[in-house]
Amino acid sequence: MKITIIGSGNVAAQLAEALVRQGAEVVQLYARRREVAEEIASPLGIEVASTPEELAEADLYLVALSDRAIGEVVAQLPLPEGA
C-alpha cells in the first residue's frame, strides 16, 4: 500500500519514521515548505512534494496538520470526486 503523509510537524515526522521502520511504503511527504519536508523525508528515503500538483498517487493519504491548517491545505489538494 502506497502512503503519502501530508504535513511536516512532529506528528508527521513521527508517523513517517514509524511507518518506514515497520516496512510500510511511504512514497511521499507533502509540506508547503520544501526545506522542512526534506529534513524529515530525506533520511528516510521518502520523496518530497511542496505543491499539490507534485502529489504522487497513493492508496492512503495521512493528514497530519494543525487544526488551523487542515481546511486551507485540504482545499488545495487534487482529491478525487466523492473523497
N, CA, C and O atoms as CSV, one atom per row, in Angstrom:
chain,resi,resn,atom,element,x,y,z
A,1,MET,N,N,0.838,-1.170,0.000
A,1,MET,CA,C,0.000,0.000,0.000
A,1,MET,C,C,0.893,1.246,0.000
A,1,MET,O,O,1.753,1.398,0.867
A,2,LYS,N,N,0.684,2.123,-0.965
A,2,LYS,CA,C,1.449,3.362,-1.066
A,2,LYS,C,C,0.820,4.421,-0.160
A,2,LYS,O,O,-0.391,4.643,-0.182
A,3,ILE,N,N,1.680,5.073,0.643
A,3,ILE,CA,C,1.209,6.052,1.614
A,3,ILE,C,C,1.888,7.393,1.361
A,3,ILE,O,O,3.099,7.461,1.151
A,4,THR,N,N,1.088,8.459,1.384
A,4,THR,CA,C,1.594,9.823,1.353
A,4,THR,C,C,1.200,10.490,2.655
A,4,THR,O,O,0.056,10.383,3.096
A,5,ILE,N,N,2.152,11.178,3.268
A,5,ILE,CA,C,1.883,11.917,4.501
A,5,ILE,C,C,1.821,13.388,4.158
A,5,ILE,O,O,2.712,13.923,3.498
A,6,ILE,N,N,0.765,14.038,4.612
A,6,ILE,CA,C,0.572,15.463,4.353
A,6,ILE,C,C,0.795,16.198,5.667
A,6,ILE,O,O,0.007,16.077,6.605
A,7,GLY,N,N,1.878,16.960,5.718
A,7,GLY,CA,C,2.241,17.687,6.920
A,7,GLY,C,C,3.725,17.543,7.193
A,7,GLY,O,O,4.389,16.659,6.651
A,8,SER,N,N,4.242,18.436,8.053
A,8,SER,CA,C,5.677,18.391,8.347
A,8,SER,C,C,5.982,18.708,9.804
A,8,SER,O,O,7.111,19.057,10.151
A,9,GLY,N,N,4.982,18.584,10.639
A,9,GLY,CA,C,5.196,18.825,12.066
A,9,GLY,C,C,5.642,17.556,12.769
A,9,GLY,O,O,6.015,16.572,12.130
A,10,ASN,N,N,5.598,17.595,14.089
A,10,ASN,CA,C,6.047,16.457,14.891
A,10,ASN,C,C,5.272,15.184,14.606
A,10,ASN,O,O,5.867,14.110,14.509
A,11,VAL,N,N,3.961,15.282,14.471
A,11,VAL,CA,C,3.155,14.087,14.214
A,11,VAL,C,C,3.516,13.487,12.857
A,11,VAL,O,O,3.682,12.272,12.743
A,12,ALA,N,N,3.638,14.317,11.841
A,12,ALA,CA,C,4.003,13.827,10.506
A,12,ALA,C,C,5.375,13.160,10.530
A,12,ALA,O,O,5.564,12.097,9.938
A,13,ALA,N,N,6.322,13.779,11.208
A,13,ALA,CA,C,7.676,13.232,11.273
A,13,ALA,C,C,7.693,11.887,11.988
A,13,ALA,O,O,8.345,10.947,11.533
A,14,GLN,N,N,6.981,11.796,13.101
A,14,GLN,CA,C,6.944,10.543,13.856
A,14,GLN,C,C,6.219,9.444,13.079
A,14,GLN,O,O,6.639,8.288,13.099
A,15,LEU,N,N,5.142,9.802,12.402
A,15,LEU,CA,C,4.424,8.825,11.570
A,15,LEU,C,C,5.325,8.307,10.456
A,15,LEU,O,O,5.400,7.101,10.218
A,16,ALA,N,N,6.001,9.214,9.783
A,16,ALA,CA,C,6.884,8.811,8.682
A,16,ALA,C,C,7.942,7.845,9.177
A,16,ALA,O,O,8.154,6.790,8.579
A,17,GLU,N,N,8.596,8.194,10.252
A,17,GLU,CA,C,9.663,7.342,10.781
A,17,GLU,C,C,9.124,5.974,11.217
A,17,GLU,O,O,9.713,4.939,10.905
A,18,ALA,N,N,8.019,5.980,11.929
A,18,ALA,CA,C,7.452,4.714,12.417
A,18,ALA,C,C,6.989,3.826,11.266
A,18,ALA,O,O,7.215,2.616,11.286
A,19,LEU,N,N,6.350,4.415,10.275
A,19,LEU,CA,C,5.859,3.625,9.143
A,19,LEU,C,C,7.007,3.031,8.340
A,19,LEU,O,O,6.967,1.859,7.968
A,20,VAL,N,N,8.022,3.834,8.075
A,20,VAL,CA,C,9.182,3.328,7.327
A,20,VAL,C,C,9.866,2.221,8.117
A,20,VAL,O,O,10.247,1.193,7.557
A,21,ARG,N,N,10.015,2.434,9.406
A,21,ARG,CA,C,10.669,1.433,10.260
A,21,ARG,C,C,9.914,0.100,10.240
A,21,ARG,O,O,10.522,-0.964,10.355
A,22,GLN,N,N,8.589,0.164,10.093
A,22,GLN,CA,C,7.764,-1.049,10.058
A,22,GLN,C,C,7.653,-1.642,8.656
A,22,GLN,O,O,6.980,-2.655,8.462
A,23,GLY,N,N,8.306,-1.019,7.684
A,23,GLY,CA,C,8.318,-1.567,6.333
A,23,GLY,C,C,7.213,-1.070,5.424
A,23,GLY,O,O,7.026,-1.595,4.326
A,24,ALA,N,N,6.478,-0.064,5.870
A,24,ALA,CA,C,5.416,0.493,5.029
A,24,ALA,C,C,6.026,1.248,3.852
A,24,ALA,O,O,7.143,1.758,3.937
A,25,GLU,N,N,5.285,1.312,2.768
A,25,GLU,CA,C,5.740,2.003,1.560
A,25,GLU,C,C,5.271,3.457,1.592
A,25,GLU,O,O,4.253,3.811,0.996
A,26,VAL,N,N,6.030,4.283,2.295
A,26,VAL,CA,C,5.731,5.715,2.340
A,26,VAL,C,C,6.393,6.329,1.108
A,26,VAL,O,O,7.619,6.404,1.020
A,27,VAL,N,N,5.574,6.761,0.171
A,27,VAL,CA,C,6.106,7.229,-1.114
A,27,VAL,C,C,6.372,8.723,-1.148
A,27,VAL,O,O,7.141,9.200,-1.982
A,28,GLN,N,N,5.729,9.476,-0.232
A,28,GLN,CA,C,5.888,10.921,-0.334
A,28,GLN,C,C,5.485,11.607,0.963
A,28,GLN,O,O,4.624,11.136,1.705
A,29,LEU,N,N,6.143,12.743,1.208
A,29,LEU,CA,C,5.764,13.637,2.294
A,29,LEU,C,C,5.501,14.998,1.666
A,29,LEU,O,O,6.358,15.545,0.973
A,30,TYR,N,N,4.313,15.541,1.910
A,30,TYR,CA,C,3.917,16.829,1.327
A,30,TYR,C,C,3.939,17.894,2.415
A,30,TYR,O,O,3.366,17.714,3.489
A,31,ALA,N,N,4.603,18.995,2.123
A,31,ALA,CA,C,4.605,20.156,3.007
A,31,ALA,C,C,4.743,21.406,2.154
A,31,ALA,O,O,5.389,21.389,1.106
A,32,ARG,N,N,4.138,22.473,2.605
A,32,ARG,CA,C,4.219,23.714,1.842
A,32,ARG,C,C,5.639,24.251,1.792
A,32,ARG,O,O,6.017,24.911,0.824
A,33,ARG,N,N,6.427,23.978,2.821
A,33,ARG,CA,C,7.824,24.420,2.849
A,33,ARG,C,C,8.727,23.221,2.547
A,33,ARG,O,O,8.941,22.354,3.394
A,34,ARG,N,N,9.243,23.195,1.333
A,34,ARG,CA,C,10.044,22.064,0.847
A,34,ARG,C,C,11.228,21.758,1.763
A,34,ARG,O,O,11.509,20.591,2.037
A,35,GLU,N,N,11.922,22.788,2.236
A,35,GLU,CA,C,13.115,22.537,3.050
A,35,GLU,C,C,12.782,21.798,4.346
A,35,GLU,O,O,13.572,20.977,4.811
A,36,VAL,N,N,11.632,22.081,4.923
A,36,VAL,CA,C,11.212,21.380,6.141
A,36,VAL,C,C,10.873,19.925,5.810
A,36,VAL,O,O,11.250,19.013,6.546
A,37,ALA,N,N,10.172,19.717,4.719
A,37,ALA,CA,C,9.819,18.354,4.308
A,37,ALA,C,C,11.068,17.532,4.023
A,37,ALA,O,O,11.132,16.353,4.372
A,38,GLU,N,N,12.058,18.148,3.391
A,38,GLU,CA,C,13.283,17.425,3.065
A,38,GLU,C,C,14.045,16.989,4.314
A,38,GLU,O,O,14.659,15.922,4.321
A,39,GLU,N,N,14.009,17.799,5.363
A,39,GLU,CA,C,14.666,17.431,6.625
A,39,GLU,C,C,14.084,16.136,7.194
A,39,GLU,O,O,14.806,15.320,7.768
A,40,ILE,N,N,12.794,15.961,7.031
A,40,ILE,CA,C,12.119,14.759,7.540
A,40,ILE,C,C,12.282,13.603,6.564
A,40,ILE,O,O,12.632,12.491,6.961
A,41,ALA,N,N,12.028,13.867,5.290
A,41,ALA,CA,C,11.908,12.805,4.296
A,41,ALA,C,C,13.243,12.248,3.804
A,41,ALA,O,O,13.368,11.038,3.614
A,42,SER,N,N,14.225,13.094,3.598
A,42,SER,CA,C,15.494,12.640,3.001
A,42,SER,C,C,16.155,11.500,3.766
A,42,SER,O,O,16.543,10.511,3.145
A,43,PRO,N,N,16.301,11.594,5.097
A,43,PRO,CA,C,16.953,10.488,5.811
A,43,PRO,C,C,16.176,9.169,5.728
A,43,PRO,O,O,16.735,8.095,5.950
A,44,LEU,N,N,14.889,9.264,5.406
A,44,LEU,CA,C,14.044,8.077,5.334
A,44,LEU,C,C,13.875,7.562,3.911
A,44,LEU,O,O,13.243,6.528,3.697
A,45,GLY,N,N,14.438,8.278,2.932
A,45,GLY,CA,C,14.310,7.864,1.540
A,45,GLY,C,C,12.934,8.118,0.958
A,45,GLY,O,O,12.489,7.397,0.064
A,46,ILE,N,N,12.260,9.137,1.460
A,46,ILE,CA,C,10.907,9.474,1.008
A,46,ILE,C,C,10.987,10.674,0.067
A,46,ILE,O,O,11.725,11.625,0.322
A,47,GLU,N,N,10.230,10.621,-1.009
A,47,GLU,CA,C,10.132,11.735,-1.955
A,47,GLU,C,C,9.396,12.895,-1.285
A,47,GLU,O,O,8.581,12.689,-0.385
A,48,VAL,N,N,9.693,14.117,-1.736
A,48,VAL,CA,C,9.078,15.316,-1.181
A,48,VAL,C,C,8.224,16.010,-2.231
A,48,VAL,O,O,8.572,16.038,-3.412
A,49,ALA,N,N,7.108,16.568,-1.790
A,49,ALA,CA,C,6.269,17.417,-2.629
A,49,ALA,C,C,5.982,18.691,-1.852
A,49,ALA,O,O,5.786,18.651,-0.638
A,50,SER,N,N,5.958,19.830,-2.552
A,50,SER,CA,C,5.645,21.088,-1.876
A,50,SER,C,C,4.533,21.864,-2.578
A,50,SER,O,O,4.182,22.969,-2.165
A,51,THR,N,N,3.983,21.281,-3.638
A,51,THR,CA,C,2.803,21.858,-4.285
A,51,THR,C,C,1.805,20.724,-4.519
A,51,THR,O,O,2.205,19.572,-4.684
A,52,PRO,N,N,0.519,21.039,-4.532
A,52,PRO,CA,C,-0.476,19.989,-4.766
A,52,PRO,C,C,-0.262,19.241,-6.079
A,52,PRO,O,O,-0.568,18.053,-6.178
A,53,GLU,N,N,0.262,19.939,-7.082
A,53,GLU,CA,C,0.477,19.310,-8.384
A,53,GLU,C,C,1.546,18.219,-8.334
A,53,GLU,O,O,1.567,17.332,-9.187
A,54,GLU,N,N,2.425,18.281,-7.348
A,54,GLU,CA,C,3.501,17.303,-7.215
A,54,GLU,C,C,3.075,16.039,-6.460
A,54,GLU,O,O,3.846,15.085,-6.367
A,55,LEU,N,N,1.870,16.029,-5.930
A,55,LEU,CA,C,1.449,14.870,-5.140
A,55,LEU,C,C,1.440,13.596,-5.972
A,55,LEU,O,O,0.909,13.557,-7.081
A,56,ALA,N,N,2.038,12.564,-5.411
A,56,ALA,CA,C,2.071,11.261,-6.076
A,56,ALA,C,C,0.766,10.521,-5.809
A,56,ALA,O,O,0.070,10.789,-4.829
A,57,GLU,N,N,0.455,9.599,-6.687
A,57,GLU,CA,C,-0.710,8.755,-6.466
A,57,GLU,C,C,-0.391,7.809,-5.314
A,57,GLU,O,O,0.687,7.217,-5.260
A,58,ALA,N,N,-1.332,7.680,-4.407
A,58,ALA,CA,C,-1.144,6.801,-3.258
A,58,ALA,C,C,-2.466,6.123,-2.927
A,58,ALA,O,O,-3.533,6.560,-3.360
A,59,ASP,N,N,-2.376,5.055,-2.156
A,59,ASP,CA,C,-3.576,4.361,-1.705
A,59,ASP,C,C,-4.139,4.995,-0.442
A,59,ASP,O,O,-5.336,4.904,-0.168
A,60,LEU,N,N,-3.260,5.642,0.327
A,60,LEU,CA,C,-3.654,6.236,1.601
A,60,LEU,C,C,-2.937,7.566,1.771
A,60,LEU,O,O,-1.719,7.650,1.612
A,61,TYR,N,N,-3.700,8.605,2.096
A,61,TYR,CA,C,-3.139,9.918,2.375
A,61,TYR,C,C,-3.394,10.199,3.851
A,61,TYR,O,O,-4.544,10.305,4.276
A,62,LEU,N,N,-2.327,10.318,4.630
A,62,LEU,CA,C,-2.450,10.617,6.055
A,62,LEU,C,C,-2.271,12.112,6.247
A,62,LEU,O,O,-1.229,12.669,5.904
A,63,VAL,N,N,-3.292,12.761,6.797
A,63,VAL,CA,C,-3.247,14.202,7.016
A,63,VAL,C,C,-2.801,14.442,8.459
A,63,VAL,O,O,-3.511,14.105,9.406
A,64,ALA,N,N,-1.623,15.024,8.605
A,64,ALA,CA,C,-1.049,15.303,9.919
A,64,ALA,C,C,-0.734,16.794,9.994
A,64,ALA,O,O,0.424,17.208,9.936
A,65,LEU,N,N,-1.786,17.580,10.124
A,65,LEU,CA,C,-1.683,19.036,10.115
A,65,LEU,C,C,-2.276,19.609,11.396
A,65,LEU,O,O,-3.041,18.947,12.098
A,66,SER,N,N,-1.908,20.847,11.684
A,66,SER,CA,C,-2.534,21.526,12.810
A,66,SER,C,C,-4.001,21.785,12.458
A,66,SER,O,O,-4.362,21.873,11.284
A,67,ASP,N,N,-4.817,21.904,13.465
A,67,ASP,CA,C,-6.245,22.131,13.244
A,67,ASP,C,C,-6.498,23.354,12.375
A,67,ASP,O,O,-7.378,23.335,11.515
A,68,ARG,N,N,-5.740,24.404,12.592
A,68,ARG,CA,C,-5.993,25.639,11.832
A,68,ARG,C,C,-5.552,25.538,10.377
A,68,ARG,O,O,-5.999,26.337,9.554
A,69,ALA,N,N,-4.695,24.590,10.036
A,69,ALA,CA,C,-4.201,24.458,8.663
A,69,ALA,C,C,-4.985,23.452,7.831
A,69,ALA,O,O,-4.900,23.473,6.603
A,70,ILE,N,N,-5.742,22.577,8.471
A,70,ILE,CA,C,-6.410,21.494,7.738
A,70,ILE,C,C,-7.298,22.021,6.610
A,70,ILE,O,O,-7.156,21.587,5.467
A,71,GLY,N,N,-8.197,22.934,6.906
A,71,GLY,CA,C,-9.129,23.430,5.895
A,71,GLY,C,C,-8.434,24.033,4.695
A,71,GLY,O,O,-8.775,23.727,3.552
A,72,GLU,N,N,-7.462,24.885,4.951
A,72,GLU,CA,C,-6.742,25.563,3.865
A,72,GLU,C,C,-5.971,24.575,2.992
A,72,GLU,O,O,-6.040,24.645,1.765
A,73,VAL,N,N,-5.252,23.677,3.607
A,73,VAL,CA,C,-4.419,22.744,2.846
A,73,VAL,C,C,-5.266,21.727,2.094
A,73,VAL,O,O,-5.034,21.487,0.909
A,74,VAL,N,N,-6.233,21.132,2.759
A,74,VAL,CA,C,-7.067,20.116,2.119
A,74,VAL,C,C,-7.847,20.710,0.951
A,74,VAL,O,O,-8.070,20.021,-0.045
A,75,ALA,N,N,-8.265,21.968,1.047
A,75,ALA,CA,C,-8.987,22.621,-0.054
A,75,ALA,C,C,-8.134,22.728,-1.314
A,75,ALA,O,O,-8.674,22.830,-2.416
A,76,GLN,N,N,-6.821,22.707,-1.168
A,76,GLN,CA,C,-5.904,22.830,-2.313
A,76,GLN,C,C,-5.542,21.490,-2.937
A,76,GLN,O,O,-4.971,21.445,-4.027
A,77,LEU,N,N,-5.867,20.407,-2.259
A,77,LEU,CA,C,-5.442,19.093,-2.736
A,77,LEU,C,C,-6.316,18.594,-3.884
A,77,LEU,O,O,-7.532,18.788,-3.871
A,78,PRO,N,N,-5.709,17.961,-4.862
A,78,PRO,CA,C,-6.465,17.432,-6.000
A,78,PRO,C,C,-7.105,16.078,-5.645
A,78,PRO,O,O,-6.658,15.028,-6.106
A,79,LEU,N,N,-8.138,16.126,-4.833
A,79,LEU,CA,C,-8.795,14.902,-4.382
A,79,LEU,C,C,-9.779,14.393,-5.429
A,79,LEU,O,O,-10.394,15.196,-6.131
A,80,PRO,N,N,-9.939,13.082,-5.549
A,80,PRO,CA,C,-10.933,12.546,-6.477
A,80,PRO,C,C,-12.343,12.934,-6.044
A,80,PRO,O,O,-12.603,13.133,-4.857
A,81,GLU,N,N,-13.228,13.037,-6.987
A,81,GLU,CA,C,-14.614,13.378,-6.689
A,81,GLU,C,C,-15.206,12.355,-5.725
A,81,GLU,O,O,-15.052,11.147,-5.902
A,82,GLY,N,N,-15.882,12.863,-4.709
A,82,GLY,CA,C,-16.517,11.989,-3.737
A,82,GLY,C,C,-15.623,11.618,-2.561
A,82,GLY,O,O,-16.048,10.905,-1.652
A,83,ALA,N,N,-14.380,12.105,-2.583
A,83,ALA,CA,C,-13.454,11.770,-1.485
A,83,ALA,C,C,-13.731,12.601,-0.263
A,83,ALA,O,O,-13.051,12.453,0.752
